[in-house]
Amino acid sequence: MGAPKTVVRQSVTLPSAVARRVQSLAQRERTSANRVIVDLIETGLEAKEREKKTFFELADRLAESSDESERKRLKAELARMTYGD
């Protein structure tokens, strides 16, 4: 059995519309609002890490590519990821 997870108490202020959505999710999932917030934060952090990994993979492919059409496509994809659509 592993060591227990260390927890840190944090206080956050949520806009009322977000708080209502969190409460609604908590009721629907029959869990606490705190658990919903933790799950949403973890999901968001994982998504950011995946996005970062994808960005660097594309940058590596761009650096290694000699095909001009692929380079153009990769540059466009990197620009979309950086600046949005």
Residue pairs with C-beta under 8 A, 6 or more apart in sequence:
12 37
14 22
19 33
22 33
22 36
22 37
22 40
23 33
25 36
26 32
26 33
26 35
26 36
29 36
51 81
54 81
55 78
55 81
55 82
58 74
58 77
58 78
58 81
59 78
61 70
61 74
62 71
62 74
62 75
62 78
65 71
65 74
